[in-house]
Amino acid sequence: MPMVDSSSVRQKKRKAPDLLEGYVRYCLLNNPGIFQNHSLEPLPRMVAAIPGQYNSQQGIDILALDEPRQLWVIEVSRGRKRGALLVKELAERRYADYKPQMSEEWRDAAATKFLKRPDSIKMLEKLFDVSGLDLEELENLFDEKFKTHRKAIVVPAGCDVGPVETTASKEFYSRPGQTPRSKIDVPDLMFDTDIYTFNSPYAY
């Protein structure tokens, strides 16, 4: 029986989400109708879609611009098996003051970290289809678009979505002076309209 290199297995697992995100970026440009929310509304067709992570794995999955030139912040996930359920967990992140993924605070923090990427000029030029602007001009353009951005979470059909407490956030909120929580919320996330599902072999 051939030996399996554990490092190659880990590498494949790390690369897998990139394949899904690449497929979603392609469909946003070419076949956005496959993504529908609970109100049966499709995502609009995008004219540009780029990776929005601030490093190889963390941050905004996709930054996209639709035909009216509105900016979108898009989270993509296969979800995780939790017993018989498939769940996308919106984990609370330290760099966003322990607010969940896709909360307003998380989107602001993740966008700020994206702008600090060494290649942010190249990425912003691709997103906005412009050239000849310096970094400050591109960041100002991004900031203006971000003020009115829309958000979406893209998951496989049947996947539940919800915020989840992490070990670090549990410790943070248990500190003296922190307001006790009865539940974790993402106040501005509209589950009927902001969560889009699709069926594809790439989704599983």
C-alpha positions in Angstrom: 0.0 0.0 0.0 1.5 3.4 -1.0 2.6 5.8 1.7 0.7 9.0 2.0 2.7 12.1 2.9 0.8 13.8 5.7 2.2 17.2 4.6 0.7 16.8 1.2 -2.6 15.9 2.7 -2.5 19.1 4.8 -1.5 21.1 1.7 -4.5 19.7 -0.2 -6.8 20.7 2.6 -5.4 24.2 2.7 -5.8 24.5 -1.1 -9.3 23.2 -1.2 -11.1 26.4 -0.1 -9.2 28.3 -2.8 -10.6 26.0 -5.5 -14.1 26.8 -4.2 -13.5 30.5 -4.0 -12.1 30.5 -7.5 -15.2 28.7 -8.8 -17.4 31.2 -7.0 -15.5 34.1 -8.5 -15.9 32.6 -11.9 -19.6 32.1 -11.5 -20.1 35.7 -10.1 -18.8 36.9 -13.4 -20.4 34.3 -15.8 -23.3 32.5 -14.1 -24.5 34.4 -11.0 -28.0 32.9 -11.2 -26.8 29.7 -9.5 -26.6 31.7 -6.2 -30.0 32.3 -4.6 -31.0 33.6 -1.2 -34.0 32.4 0.8 -36.1 35.0 -1.0 -35.2 33.3 -4.3 -33.2 36.3 -5.4 -30.0 35.7 -7.3 -26.7 37.5 -6.7 -26.2 40.2 -9.3 -23.7 39.7 -12.1 -20.3 41.0 -11.1 -17.8 42.8 -13.5 -14.8 42.1 -11.2 -14.1 39.7 -8.4 -10.8 39.4 -6.5 -9.5 37.5 -3.4 -9.9 39.8 -0.4 -7.8 38.0 2.2 -5.1 39.9 4.0 -3.0 36.7 4.0 -3.2 33.3 2.4 -6.2 32.2 4.4 -7.7 34.9 6.6 -10.0 37.9 5.9 -12.5 38.7 3.3 -12.9 35.8 0.8 -14.0 37.9 -2.2 -14.3 41.5 -3.0 -16.5 42.1 -6.0 -18.0 44.9 -8.1 -21.4 44.6 -9.7 -22.6 46.2 -12.9 -23.8 49.4 -11.2 -20.3 49.5 -9.6 -21.4 48.7 -6.1 -18.9 46.9 -3.9 -19.7 43.5 -2.4 -18.0 41.7 0.5 -18.5 38.0 0.1 -17.8 35.1 2.4 -17.5 31.6 0.9 -17.6 28.3 2.8 -18.3 24.6 2.4 -19.4 24.5 6.0 -18.4 21.9 8.5 -20.1 18.7 9.5 -21.7 18.9 13.0 -23.3 15.6 13.4 -26.0 15.3 10.7 -25.8 19.1 10.0 -23.6 21.2 7.7 -22.8 24.5 9.4 -20.9 27.6 8.5 -19.6 29.0 11.7 -19.1 32.8 11.9 -16.2 32.7 14.4 -15.5 35.7 16.6 -12.1 37.2 15.6 -9.6 38.9 17.9 -8.6 41.4 15.2 -12.2 42.6 15.0 -12.5 43.0 18.8 -14.0 39.5 19.1 -16.9 40.3 16.8 -18.2 37.5 14.5 -17.2 37.1 10.9 -19.4 39.2 8.6 -20.4 41.6 11.4 -19.9 45.3 10.6 -16.9 45.4 12.9 -15.3 42.3 11.3 -15.9 43.7 7.7 -14.3 47.0 8.7 -11.3 45.3 10.3 -10.8 42.8 7.5 -11.0 45.5 4.9 -8.4 47.6 6.7 -6.0 44.6 6.9 -6.6 43.9 3.2 -5.4 47.4 2.3 -2.1 46.7 4.0 -1.3 43.8 1.6 2.0 44.4 -0.2 0.2 44.0 -3.5 -2.9 46.1 -2.7 -2.3 48.5 -5.5 -2.3 45.7 -8.1 -5.4 44.1 -6.5 -7.4 47.4 -6.3 -6.4 48.2 -9.9 -7.9 44.9 -11.0 -11.0 45.4 -8.9 -11.8 48.8 -10.2 -10.3 48.4 -13.7 -8.1 51.5 -13.4 -4.5 52.3 -13.9 -2.2 55.3 -13.1 -3.6 56.0 -9.6 -1.3 56.0 -6.6 -2.0 54.0 -3.5 -3.7 56.9 -1.7 -6.1 57.5 -4.6 -6.9 53.8 -4.8 -7.6 53.6 -1.1 -9.8 56.7 -1.2 -11.8 55.0 -4.1 -12.1 51.8 -2.1 -13.2 53.7 1.1 -15.9 55.5 -0.9 -17.2 52.2 -2.3 -17.0 50.5 1.1 -19.3 53.1 2.7 -22.2 51.6 0.7 -21.0 48.0 0.2 -23.3 45.0 0.3 -22.5 41.7 1.8 -23.2 38.0 1.1 -22.4 34.6 2.5 -22.2 31.8 -0.1 -22.7 28.3 1.2 -23.9 24.9 -0.2 -27.6 24.2 -0.2 -28.7 22.9 3.2 -25.9 24.6 5.1 -26.8 26.4 8.2 -25.1 29.7 9.1 -24.5 31.1 12.6 -22.1 32.9 14.8 -20.0 30.8 17.2 -17.9 31.5 20.3 -14.2 30.6 20.2 -12.0 29.7 23.1 -10.3 33.1 22.8 -13.5 35.1 22.6 -15.0 33.1 25.5 -12.0 34.1 27.7 -12.2 37.7 26.5 -15.9 38.1 27.4 -15.4 36.4 30.8 -13.0 39.1 31.9 -14.0 41.6 34.6 -15.8 44.6 33.1 -17.1 42.9 30.1 -20.9 42.8 29.6 -22.2 39.2 30.0 -23.8 37.8 26.9 -26.9 35.7 26.6 -26.3 34.9 22.9 -24.0 35.9 20.0 -25.6 38.1 17.4 -24.6 39.5 14.0 -27.1 42.4 14.2 -26.9 43.6 10.6 -26.8 40.2 8.9 -30.2 39.5 7.3 -30.5 35.7 7.0 -33.3 35.8 4.4 -31.4 38.1 2.0 -27.7 38.0 2.8 -27.2 34.2 2.7 -27.0 32.6 -0.8 -26.9 28.9 -1.5 -25.9 26.8 -4.6 -25.5 23.3 -5.8 -22.2 22.2 -7.3 -19.7 19.4 -7.0 -17.2 22.1 -6.0 -19.4 22.9 -2.9 -18.8 19.6 -1.1 
